[in-house]
Amino acid sequence: MNYVTIQNSTAPGFYLYLENEAFAQIQNTIVSFISSQFLNENENGGAFLIDTIFSISSVINFKNISAIEIRSRNKGGLIYIQNALENMIIKLEDVIINEVYSLLGSIFYIEFPLKANSQSIFKVENLEIRNTEQGFIRYLSQYNEPTRELLDELNDHNYLFQVANAKLVSFQNICIFSLFHVSFASLVQILIIDIINFRCYNSSIKNELFHISSMKENSQSKIVDFYASNISFLKVIQSFGQCSQQNYYFKVQPQICSADVTNAESPISLMNNFTKDTLSNSYCIIQQLNYPKWEHFTYSLILDILDINILTIFELHLNNIDCQECFRGLVSIKQTEIVPKIIMKSILFSDNTCDEGCLYISSFDLNQDNRNLGSLIPYVKKKQFAVILQNYRCFRNFAYGCTCLFSTLISILIEDSFFQNNTAIRDRGIVCIENVNLVSFNILNSVIQQNDGGYVGGLYVMDSSIENLTKLGTLINDNTGYFQNNLMQQPSQLSIQLDKKNLWPKIKIFQSEKILIEQIQIGQYELFQESHIDVLYIPNGQKISEYKFFDWKNQNYVPYNLSLIVVPLDQLNNIQMFLDSDVYCSMKVLLENEYQRNIDQGYYNFFEDYEEEDENYFQKTIDENGFIFDDVIFHLDDELNQTQLILFHCSAIKVPIYGENQAIIEDFHFNYFLRLNIKPLPCQLGEKRIIHEGCIPCDASIGQYSVTLNTNKCSIIDEISTQNITSAQLNLRQGFWRPYVDTNYISECINLPENCEGGFHEGDKSCFQGHIGALCEECDIHNIRLNGSFSTSQKYSCGLCVEEKQNFVAITAISSWTLISILLSVQSNYILNKQMILKKIVSSLIMTKISYHSNLGILIKMITHHFQIVSVIFTFRFKTFIDIGAAFNSISNPIQKITHSLDCLLKDIISIQIHYSRMIWQLIMPFIYILFFLGSYRIALKLNKLEYSLNVITTTLIYMYLYLQPFFVGGLISLISFRKISGFYWIQANVAYRYDTQTHYQWLFIFCLPLLLLISLIIPVFFLVSLYSYEYFFFKFLKITSKISFISYKFDYLFV
């Protein structure tokens, strides 16, 4: 047939029967405005219906065909082959399609007989297609009452070409300018498929552009020079009108043959029963298509290829394809039963939007050659891969996951490829390889960079490990991901982050074919201002995350700055993550001898005998940071001398087993253990020590605290002396004092409560400014608290050493009084001696009873002695309006008062503790007085030309001894004596210093006791024997001794 025009006809426009070995050629034909009546479901063939029921073999050629506005109710909008043969050759050449539609096979529909030796061939060359949205809506308006089956066919099986069971199908030079809703081709059970020079633009389709399914051995498919651009998945058809369902009934007129053969002219016009000129039906169908009872989805939008034995794709370019609902991306290659050989070269994906993997390759065949990867490029190239992907360029694509490639359960080699500026917003990465432990995978001379992924920005390898990509010439860098930036693969080892940042080094301590044990090397680290090495100190009886160290020096709590996070690593020591939430890591505590016994016996299942309820066995599931064991509570025995250790074992750590050349991964094993040597932290303040439990914090909320190390119970708050507490601190009320942070003994400051400020501090820190010592009774003369030097201004009160005027006045007054009392006493004794001599002379001449006694010296001695007694009495804590006791003490003990006034000077002159320097200065001061007095006497002798008298010198010496000896004895006794305050012994002379120290004991035996014996015993015995031999003087001495004993008793007991 040549130059045929068929238009304005009901379908089929041309009905052709073929017989025997038929040959039919239709060329230069125009078919237009042909439509089925849409009255029943069996209306097939729009323009051409060819029936080959009587044919043996057929060759059918269509050439230079133009089809416009053709609508078929069921199958074959342009061509429908009925009763197809297994030996047929059908060829379409130079065909132009405009608005051609059918429910199945809008252009061509054929089902060849399903026979193994079928020789049927179908070829299409030089095809142009334009199908628009308006044309499709007009087509839908032809349906009267759409059924559920009709809607399903429209949604799921609406293709231009539907061919089944052929030997060869070929498409060459195809150009699609627009498609709407209808996809291009469904090719099922085809042995050989060729698609060459295919172009598709500006289309919105409901299903994959090509659906190819073979399931035949030795099936082959070749796709060359395939280009698609600006194609989107048609999720919703826009409706331009309202649904108004109308039902039309036609009266069918039976055909009547006229007997009048003379009437040969055709009528000018035929009577039209009804013509449908409304689109309301189409809007109703669109409404049902847009909102079906169940959601429609498509696997892939461009190529959906199933079970092709040999697949070759060259020059595949996909640009600006939008299919966020396609969960197998744009190109899906799936193998279920056939071991494939797939070669893809020069692939370009750019600016596309996908759901899961723009290129999706998968297989369920597990019998492929696996675990044969090498580490060198020549060796890898010799291996047999099911998929070879060369020169794949993937730029600026967007997907939820696996943007450029998703491959699972199939061996694949990627070579000379480039992946850049792609985005995976939800999960996995840009290139995803899953279940690679069962198959081979490698990537050579490729670049993955500047991508933004979900879990990883670059390469994602699930459930296995890959070789060193650097040796294979592959660069993966500058990518960003949530867990990893560049590479995410199956972890093969573990490590520990103790500072939540850095990985600690480790070494292999035991390795065999099926087991690997590594140990963390703990270098020097600082914990709570102390350096440690080799072992990790961990809390005992408390959670690591909640443990706080009490810094008693600074009175604050310091968090445990280490963490116990186990992180999985790949063989390149990159941190990896398990995405399976069921993956867990076990940990248990062992003793060194128990661990070594298992190793020696070859028993490596360390976790077999442990259950979850064991106190030192823990399991953790992974999160985004790793396996975190910070909330576990260890119960360690801190009395053991041997090393304790933790063993970690994770169920999903797969250790590669390499071949002899250490370059081929032959297998994997799961017996990986990580060892960490540990020791328990000692119990601290605020904790009670319980055997087999550890260090349990005292609960301050119920009034419990502990300021004693290693106590087995907590103390209870004393609300009289304490305001509130923490587990290791006491907040004392004002007027109470305790010496040390680790003592529970609290004393009341009875002398001057204002000096004790209380609070959370203890010792000197709890005292008022300038005060130190027990009960805050001493002055900070040595600037211990760094507030300046303070000396005694009044009793139990301190003033700054810069207040020198007051001390100068006091020193001057007391020194003057001392010198005057010495002068008066010596003068009185001198006059008395002269009178006594004169009396002896007069008595020897005449008898007389007149006595000339001078009582001034005696009066001064009496006053001084009584002042001494009164000053002792005032130590009994009398309350007076003015400090009378201080005045009496200054008069009665001038040397001591002057010494206290000179404290600010003594601290710089004598570099020893102030209470010793005071005693030394008290010994020096009398000699200064004596030298000053005797010097003055000598000057007076020269000026007044007095007669020298030894009596003046001896009287001065004796008076100074008698006058000052009680104070020397009292000072020495105060050094020898102690006060017991808050359970500790303090030097009586200065309660800022402890009595029970080696330094004080040395001073006692070298200085205090010998000097005390000299002054209080040896010298008095000497005077008793030498000077007081007369009975009168003997009783005088006894009275003096009684007085000294009384004063000494008061100092030693009452004042203490």
WORA-V681697 format. One record per residue. N is the residue number from 1. SS is DSSP state (A for helix, B for strand, O for the rest). PHI is phi in whole degrees, 0 to 359 (NA if undefined). Layout:
N/SS/PHI ; N/SS/PHI
This chain:
1/O/NA ; 2/B/219 ; 3/B/53 ; 4/B/249 ; 5/B/236 ; 6/B/236 ; 7/B/210 ; 8/B/52 ; 9/B/230 ; 10/B/280 ; 11/O/281 ; 12/O/281 ; 13/O/290 ; 14/B/217 ; 15/B/246 ; 16/B/231 ; 17/B/255 ; 18/B/245 ; 19/B/230 ; 20/B/53 ; 21/B/270 ; 22/B/267 ; 23/B/224 ; 24/B/226 ; 25/B/226 ; 26/B/240 ; 27/B/218 ; 28/B/51 ; 29/B/240 ; 30/B/241 ; 31/B/237 ; 32/B/208 ; 33/B/51 ; 34/B/245 ; 35/B/215 ; 36/O/290 ; 37/O/279 ; 38/O/55 ; 39/O/257 ; 40/O/215 ; 41/O/279 ; 42/O/256 ; 43/O/275 ; 44/O/250 ; 45/O/80 ; 46/O/272 ; 47/O/269 ; 48/B/231 ; 49/B/239 ; 50/B/243 ; 51/B/250 ; 52/B/250 ; 53/B/294 ; 54/B/256 ; 55/B/256 ; 56/B/268 ; 57/B/214 ; 58/B/217 ; 59/B/235 ; 60/B/235 ; 61/B/240 ; 62/B/243 ; 63/B/222 ; 64/B/56 ; 65/B/251 ; 66/B/238 ; 67/B/236 ; 68/B/224 ; 69/B/52 ; 70/B/242 ; 71/B/227 ; 72/B/245 ; 73/B/293 ; 74/B/238 ; 75/B/236 ; 76/O/70 ; 77/O/296 ; 78/O/263 ; 79/B/226 ; 80/B/229 ; 81/B/261 ; 82/B/256 ; 83/O/58 ; 84/O/294 ; 85/O/260 ; 86/O/279 ; 87/O/240 ; 88/B/222 ; 89/B/235 ; 90/B/235 ; 91/B/223 ; 92/B/245 ; 93/B/220 ; 94/B/55 ; 95/B/247 ; 96/B/240 ; 97/B/243 ; 98/B/225 ; 99/B/55 ; 100/B/247 ; 101/B/222 ; 102/B/202 ; 103/B/297 ; 104/B/233 ; 105/O/69 ; 106/O/299 ; 107/O/259 ; 108/B/212 ; 109/B/223 ; 110/B/204 ; 111/B/235 ; 112/O/284 ; 113/O/301 ; 114/O/278 ; 115/O/227 ; 116/O/294 ; 117/O/260 ; 118/O/298 ; 119/O/245 ; 120/O/288 ; 121/B/229 ; 122/B/227 ; 123/B/230 ; 124/B/228 ; 125/B/228 ; 126/B/58 ; 127/B/242 ; 128/B/240 ; 129/B/226 ; 130/B/222 ; 131/O/236 ; 132/O/250 ; 133/A/296 ; 134/A/296 ; 135/A/296 ; 136/A/293 ; 137/A/295 ; 138/A/297 ; 139/A/294 ; 140/A/297 ; 141/O/294 ; 142/O/284 ; 143/O/281 ; 144/O/273 ; 145/O/236 ; 146/O/292 ; 147/O/264 ; 148/A/298 ; 149/A/296 ; 150/A/298 ; 151/A/296 ; 152/A/296 ; 153/A/296 ; 154/A/297 ; 155/A/281 ; 156/A/248 ; 157/O/225 ; 158/O/260 ; 159/B/234 ; 160/B/287 ; 161/B/238 ; 162/B/229 ; 163/B/232 ; 164/B/225 ; 165/O/67 ; 166/O/258 ; 167/O/279 ; 168/B/222 ; 169/B/232 ; 170/B/226 ; 171/B/236 ; 172/B/226 ; 173/B/56 ; 174/B/259 ; 175/B/228 ; 176/B/249 ; 177/B/274 ; 178/B/195 ; 179/O/225 ; 180/B/224 ; 181/B/71 ; 182/O/277 ; 183/B/272 ; 184/B/275 ; 185/B/212 ; 186/B/240 ; 187/B/243 ; 188/B/239 ; 189/O/56 ; 190/O/251 ; 191/O/283 ; 192/B/230 ; 193/B/231 ; 194/B/236 ; 195/B/232 ; 196/B/231 ; 197/B/57 ; 198/B/249 ; 199/B/230 ; 200/B/215 ; 201/B/228 ; 202/B/47 ; 203/B/230 ; 204/B/232 ; 205/B/235 ; 206/O/267 ; 207/O/231 ; 208/O/302 ; 209/O/300 ; 210/B/237 ; 211/B/247 ; 212/B/237 ; 213/B/219 ; 214/O/246 ; 215/O/59 ; 216/O/245 ; 217/O/294 ; 218/O/63 ; 219/O/290 ; 220/B/225 ; 221/B/217 ; 222/B/232 ; 223/B/237 ; 224/B/230 ; 225/B/58 ; 226/B/251 ; 227/B/228 ; 228/B/223 ; 229/B/212 ; 230/B/57 ; 231/B/241 ; 232/B/226 ; 233/B/280 ; 234/O/273 ; 235/O/274 ; 236/O/224 ; 237/O/271 ; 238/O/288 ; 239/O/257 ; 240/O/259 ; 241/O/207 ; 242/O/264 ; 243/O/287 ; 244/O/221 ; 245/O/293 ; 246/O/233 ; 247/O/253 ; 248/O/242 ; 249/O/239 ; 250/O/249 ; 251/O/270 ; 252/O/278 ; 253/O/271 ; 254/O/289 ; 255/O/285 ; 256/O/239 ; 257/O/275 ; 258/O/282 ; 259/O/272 ; 260/O/271 ; 261/O/283 ; 262/O/286 ; 263/O/276 ; 264/O/262 ; 265/O/276 ; 266/O/280 ; 267/O/293 ; 268/O/292 ; 269/O/219 ; 270/O/254 ; 271/O/286 ; 272/O/259 ; 273/O/293 ; 274/O/196 ; 275/O/235 ; 276/O/277 ; 277/O/237 ; 278/O/237 ; 279/O/256 ; 280/A/299 ; 281/A/298 ; 282/A/298 ; 283/A/292 ; 284/A/292 ; 285/A/294 ; 286/A/299 ; 287/A/299 ; 288/A/285 ; 289/A/291 ; 290/A/288 ; 291/O/232 ; 292/O/286 ; 293/O/293 ; 294/O/228 ; 295/O/289 ; 296/O/273 ; 297/O/217 ; 298/O/233 ; 299/O/288 ; 300/O/216 ; 301/O/264 ; 302/O/257 ; 303/B/235 ; 304/B/240 ; 305/B/245 ; 306/B/235 ; 307/O/55 ; 308/O/252 ; 309/O/293 ; 310/B/235 ; 311/B/236 ; 312/B/235 ; 313/B/232 ; 314/B/240 ; 315/B/57 ; 316/B/255 ; 317/B/240 ; 318/B/236 ; 319/B/224 ; 320/B/57 ; 321/B/260 ; 322/B/241 ; 323/O/208 ; 324/O/289 ; 325/O/267 ; 326/O/271 ; 327/O/282 ; 328/O/243 ; 329/O/74 ; 330/O/264 ; 331/B/236 ; 332/B/241 ; 333/B/237 ; 334/B/232 ; 335/B/241 ; 336/O/249 ; 337/O/231 ; 338/O/252 ; 339/O/283 ; 340/O/268 ; 341/B/229 ; 342/B/242 ; 343/B/236 ; 344/B/233 ; 345/B/229 ; 346/B/54 ; 347/B/257 ; 348/B/230 ; 349/B/243 ; 350/B/214 ; 351/O/57 ; 352/O/253 ; 353/B/235 ; 354/O/232 ; 355/O/268 ; 356/B/231 ; 357/O/71 ; 358/O/300 ; 359/B/242 ; 360/B/241 ; 361/B/231 ; 362/B/213 ; 363/B/207 ; 364/O/251 ; 365/O/273 ; 366/O/252 ; 367/O/257 ; 368/O/282 ; 369/O/295 ; 370/O/233 ; 371/O/54 ; 372/O/237 ; 373/O/277 ; 374/O/256 ; 375/O/251 ; 376/O/242 ; 377/A/300 ; 378/A/300 ; 379/A/292 ; 380/A/298 ; 381/A/294 ; 382/A/282 ; 383/O/287 ; 384/O/263 ; 385/O/248 ; 386/O/291 ; 387/B/232 ; 388/B/241 ; 389/B/245 ; 390/B/244 ; 391/B/52 ; 392/B/266 ; 393/B/247 ; 394/B/231 ; 395/B/231 ; 396/O/55 ; 397/O/261 ; 398/B/228 ; 399/B/206 ; 400/B/285 ; 401/B/194 ; 402/O/53 ; 403/O/303 ; 404/O/269 ; 405/B/203 ; 406/B/233 ; 407/B/225 ; 408/B/219 ; 409/O/56 ; 410/O/211 ; 411/O/287 ; 412/B/215 ; 413/B/239 ; 414/B/253 ; 415/B/219 ; 416/O/53 ; 417/O/243 ; 418/B/220 ; 419/B/235 ; 420/B/211 ; 421/O/58 ; 422/O/255 ; 423/B/226 ; 424/B/237 ; 425/B/271 ; 426/B/248 ; 427/B/212 ; 428/O/51 ; 429/O/225 ; 430/O/272 ; 431/B/242 ; 432/B/241 ; 433/B/238 ; 434/B/245 ; 435/O/56 ; 436/A/284 ; 437/A/294 ; 438/A/265 ; 439/O/222 ; 440/O/262 ; 441/B/208 ; 442/B/201 ; 443/B/223 ; 444/B/246 ; 445/O/46 ; 446/O/234 ; 447/B/229 ; 448/B/234 ; 449/B/209 ; 450/O/57 ; 451/O/251 ; 452/B/237 ; 453/O/251 ; 454/O/276 ; 455/O/291 ; 456/B/220 ; 457/O/278 ; 458/O/243 ; 459/B/262 ; 460/B/245 ; 461/B/239 ; 462/B/263 ; 463/O/69 ; 464/O/193 ; 465/O/241 ; 466/O/240 ; 467/O/283 ; 468/O/292 ; 469/A/292 ; 470/A/297 ; 471/A/292 ; 472/A/264 ; 473/O/76 ; 474/O/255 ; 475/B/245 ; 476/B/233 ; 477/B/205 ; 478/O/58 ; 479/O/258 ; 480/B/229 ; 481/O/209 ; 482/O/288 ; 483/O/264 ; 484/B/227 ; 485/O/270 ; 486/O/247 ; 487/B/222 ; 488/B/230 ; 489/O/214 ; 490/O/295 ; 491/O/295 ; 492/O/237 ; 493/B/199 ; 494/B/234 ; 495/B/211 ; 496/B/232 ; 497/B/254 ; 498/O/271 ; 499/O/247 ; 500/O/65 ; 501/O/228 ; 502/O/261 ; 503/B/273 ; 504/O/276 ; 505/O/293 ; 506/B/211 ; 507/B/225 ; 508/B/277 ; 509/B/250 ; 510/B/203 ; 511/B/210 ; 512/O/222 ; 513/O/295 ; 514/O/237 ; 515/O/208 ; 516/B/218 ; 517/B/238 ; 518/B/240 ; 519/B/233 ; 520/B/289 ; 521/O/270 ; 522/O/267 ; 523/O/281 ; 524/O/291 ; 525/B/219 ; 526/B/250 ; 527/B/224 ; 528/O/55 ; 529/O/66 ; 530/B/231 ; 531/B/267 ; 532/B/225 ; 533/O/206 ; 534/O/78 ; 535/O/230 ; 536/B/260 ; 537/B/273 ; 538/B/234 ; 539/O/297 ; 540/O/241 ; 541/O/92 ; 542/O/222 ; 543/B/291 ; 544/O/299 ; 545/O/290 ; 546/O/255 ; 547/O/288 ; 548/B/226 ; 549/B/271 ; 550/B/271 ; 551/B/274 ; 552/O/290 ; 553/O/291 ; 554/O/260 ; 555/O/58 ; 556/B/213 ; 557/B/260 ; 558/B/247 ; 559/B/296 ; 560/O/291 ; 561/O/277 ; 562/O/247 ; 563/O/227 ; 564/O/248 ; 565/B/245 ; 566/B/265 ; 567/B/244 ; 568/B/278 ; 569/B/233 ; 570/O/271 ; 571/O/290 ; 572/O/263 ; 573/O/64 ; 574/O/267 ; 575/B/293 ; 576/B/236 ; 577/O/233 ; 578/O/272 ; 579/O/273 ; 580/O/277 ; 581/O/291 ; 582/O/277 ; 583/O/291 ; 584/B/229 ; 585/B/235 ; 586/B/258 ; 587/B/217 ; 588/B/212 ; 589/B/262 ; 590/B/232 ; 591/B/272 ; 592/A/300 ; 593/A/291 ; 594/A/293 ; 595/A/297 ; 596/A/293 ; 597/A/295 ; 598/A/296 ; 599/A/295 ; 600/A/296 ; 601/O/272 ; 602/O/71 ; 603/O/257 ; 604/O/250 ; 605/O/273 ; 606/O/295 ; 607/O/259 ; 608/O/292 ; 609/O/268 ; 610/O/252 ; 611/O/244 ; 612/O/294 ; 613/O/278 ; 614/O/297 ; 615/O/291 ; 616/O/244 ; 617/B/235 ; 618/B/223 ; 619/B/231 ; 620/B/225 ; 621/B/270 ; 622/O/275 ; 623/B/232 ; 624/O/293 ; 625/O/257 ; 626/B/119 ; 627/B/268 ; 628/B/260 ; 629/O/251 ; 630/O/287 ; 631/O/257 ; 632/O/276 ; 633/B/242 ; 634/O/274 ; 635/O/238 ; 636/O/254 ; 637/O/271 ; 638/O/277 ; 639/O/262 ; 640/O/284 ; 641/O/269 ; 642/O/271 ; 643/O/291 ; 644/B/253 ; 645/B/217 ; 646/B/248 ; 647/B/250 ; 648/B/251 ; 649/B/215 ; 650/B/248 ; 651/O/293 ; 652/O/253 ; 653/O/284 ; 654/O/245 ; 655/B/269 ; 656/B/295 ; 657/B/251 ; 658/B/267 ; 659/O/285 ; 660/O/297 ; 661/O/275 ; 662/O/58 ; 663/O/241 ; 664/O/242 ; 665/B/279 ; 666/B/265 ; 667/B/196 ; 668/B/224 ; 669/B/224 ; 670/O/249 ; 671/O/270 ; 672/B/245 ; 673/B/227 ; 674/B/240 ; 675/B/253 ; 676/B/222 ; 677/B/281 ; 678/B/225 ; 679/B/217 ; 680/B/281 ; 681/O/292 ; 682/O/293 ; 683/O/295 ; 684/O/235 ; 685/O/299 ; 686/O/92 ; 687/B/232 ; 688/B/249 ; 689/B/262 ; 690/B/241 ; 691/O/297 ; 692/O/69 ; 693/O/244 ; 694/B/109 ; 695/B/257 ; 696/B/260 ; 697/B/294 ; 698/O/285 ; 699/O/267 ; 700/A/293 ; 701/A/293 ; 702/A/249 ; 703/O/83 ; 704/B/260 ; 705/B/205 ; 706/O/209 ; 707/O/243 ; 708/O/236 ; 709/O/287 ; 710/O/59 ; 711/O/284 ; 712/O/261 ; 713/O/207 ; 714/O/269 ; 715/B/272 ; 716/B/250 ; 717/O/298 ; 718/O/262 ; 719/O/287 ; 720/O/289 ; 721/O/260 ; 722/B/234 ; 723/B/279 ; 724/B/205 ; 725/B/216 ; 726/O/246 ; 727/O/296 ; 728/O/229 ; 729/O/226 ; 730/B/241 ; 731/B/261 ; 732/B/285 ; 733/O/283 ; 734/O/295 ; 735/O/96 ; 736/B/236 ; 737/B/211 ; 738/O/222 ; 739/O/284 ; 740/O/227 ; 741/O/290 ; 742/O/256 ; 743/O/241 ; 744/O/258 ; 745/O/274 ; 746/O/246 ; 747/B/243 ; 748/B/269 ; 749/O/277 ; 750/O/275 ; 751/O/284 ; 752/O/214 ; 753/A/301 ; 754/A/296 ; 755/A/291 ; 756/B/263 ; 757/O/275 ; 758/O/73 ; 759/B/85 ; 760/O/280 ; 761/O/273 ; 762/O/223 ; 763/A/62 ; 764/A/296 ; 765/A/294 ; 766/A/271 ; 767/B/268 ; 768/O/296 ; 769/O/305 ; 770/O/91 ; 771/B/253 ; 772/B/215 ; 773/O/86 ; 774/A/297 ; 775/A/57 ; 776/A/58 ; 777/O/265 ; 778/B/253 ; 779/B/258 ; 780/O/278 ; 781/O/287 ; 782/O/263 ; 783/O/56 ; 784/O/292 ; 785/O/269 ; 786/O/64 ; 787/O/252 ; 788/O/108 ; 789/O/268 ; 790/B/237 ; 791/B/231 ; 792/B/291 ; 793/B/261 ; 794/B/223 ; 795/O/296 ; 796/O/65 ; 797/B/234 ; 798/B/232 ; 799/B/226 ; 800/B/296 ; 801/O/293 ; 802/O/289 ; 803/O/278 ; 804/A/275 ; 805/A/298 ; 806/A/298 ; 807/A/294 ; 808/A/297 ; 809/A/297 ; 810/A/294 ; 811/A/296 ; 812/A/297 ; 813/A/294 ; 814/A/290 ; 815/A/297 ; 816/A/296 ; 817/A/299 ; 818/A/296 ; 819/A/296 ; 820/A/296 ; 821/A/295 ; 822/A/293 ; 823/A/299 ; 824/A/294 ; 825/A/293 ; 826/A/293 ; 827/A/298 ; 828/A/297 ; 829/A/293 ; 830/A/298 ; 831/A/296 ; 832/A/299 ; 833/A/295 ; 834/A/296 ; 835/A/297 ; 836/A/295 ; 837/A/294 ; 838/A/298 ; 839/A/298 ; 840/A/296 ; 841/A/295 ; 842/A/296 ; 843/A/295 ; 844/A/287 ; 845/A/265 ; 846/O/227 ; 847/O/276 ; 848/O/211 ; 849/O/245 ; 850/O/288 ; 851/O/237 ; 852/O/246 ; 853/O/257 ; 854/O/261 ; 855/O/263 ; 856/A/295 ; 857/A/298 ; 858/A/296 ; 859/A/297 ; 860/A/297 ; 861/A/298 ; 862/A/297 ; 863/A/298 ; 864/A/299 ; 865/A/295 ; 866/A/291 ; 867/A/300 ; 868/A/297 ; 869/A/293 ; 870/A/296 ; 871/A/297 ; 872/A/290 ; 873/A/299 ; 874/A/288 ; 875/A/286 ; 876/A/278 ; 877/O/64 ; 878/O/288 ; 879/O/264 ; 880/O/229 ; 881/O/289 ; 882/O/237 ; 883/O/279 ; 884/A/294 ; 885/A/299 ; 886/A/296 ; 887/A/295 ; 888/A/300 ; 889/A/296 ; 890/A/295 ; 891/A/287 ; 892/A/283 ; 893/O/228 ; 894/A/294 ; 895/A/296 ; 896/A/295 ; 897/A/296 ; 898/A/295 ; 899/A/297 ; 900/A/297 ; 901/A/290 ; 902/O/265 ; 903/A/302 ; 904/A/297 ; 905/A/277 ; 906/A/294 ; 907/A/298 ; 908/A/266 ; 909/A/278 ; 910/O/245 ; 911/O/271 ; 912/O/228 ; 913/O/300 ; 914/A/297 ; 915/A/287 ; 916/A/282 ; 917/A/294 ; 918/A/298 ; 919/A/296 ; 920/A/296 ; 921/A/292 ; 922/A/294 ; 923/A/284 ; 924/A/283 ; 925/A/304 ; 926/A/301 ; 927/A/293 ; 928/A/296 ; 929/A/299 ; 930/A/297 ; 931/A/295 ; 932/A/297 ; 933/A/291 ; 934/A/291 ; 935/A/296 ; 936/A/296 ; 937/A/296 ; 938/A/295 ; 939/A/297 ; 940/A/297 ; 941/A/298 ; 942/A/287 ; 943/A/285 ; 944/A/264 ; 945/O/53 ; 946/O/282 ; 947/O/276 ; 948/O/299 ; 949/O/226 ; 950/A/294 ; 951/A/298 ; 952/A/297 ; 953/A/293 ; 954/A/295 ; 955/A/295 ; 956/A/298 ; 957/A/297 ; 958/A/296 ; 959/A/294 ; 960/A/298 ; 961/A/295 ; 962/A/296 ; 963/A/285 ; 964/A/254 ; 965/A/302 ; 966/A/298 ; 967/A/284 ; 968/A/299 ; 969/A/296 ; 970/A/298 ; 971/A/296 ; 972/A/292 ; 973/A/296 ; 974/A/295 ; 975/A/286 ; 976/A/281 ; 977/O/277 ; 978/B/221 ; 979/B/240 ; 980/B/263 ; 981/B/232 ; 982/O/54 ; 983/O/82 ; 984/B/236 ; 985/B/263 ; 986/B/236 ; 987/B/294 ; 988/O/298 ; 989/O/293 ; 990/B/204 ; 991/B/284 ; 992/B/279 ; 993/B/235 ; 994/B/285 ; 995/O/280 ; 996/O/272 ; 997/O/235 ; 998/A/295 ; 999/A/297 ; 1000/A/292 ; 1001/A/299 ; 1002/A/297 ; 1003/A/297 ; 1004/A/299 ; 1005/A/275 ; 1006/A/263 ; 1007/A/243 ; 1008/A/290 ; 1009/A/295 ; 1010/A/300 ; 1011/A/292 ; 1012/A/296 ; 1013/A/296 ; 1014/A/295 ; 1015/A/283 ; 1016/A/266 ; 1017/A/231 ; 1018/A/293 ; 1019/A/296 ; 1020/A/300 ; 1021/A/296 ; 1022/A/298 ; 1023/A/296 ; 1024/A/297 ; 1025/A/283 ; 1026/A/274 ; 1027/O/251 ; 1028/O/252 ; 1029/O/281 ; 1030/O/285 ; 1031/A/299 ; 1032/A/297 ; 1033/A/290 ; 1034/A/297 ; 1035/A/291 ; 1036/A/297 ; 1037/A/295 ; 1038/A/298 ; 1039/A/295 ; 1040/A/297 ; 1041/A/297 ; 1042/A/299 ; 1043/A/295 ; 1044/A/298 ; 1045/A/297 ; 1046/A/297 ; 1047/A/296 ; 1048/A/296 ; 1049/A/298 ; 1050/A/297 ; 1051/A/294 ; 1052/A/284 ; 1053/A/239 ; 1054/A/295 ; 1055/O/290 ; 1056/O/296
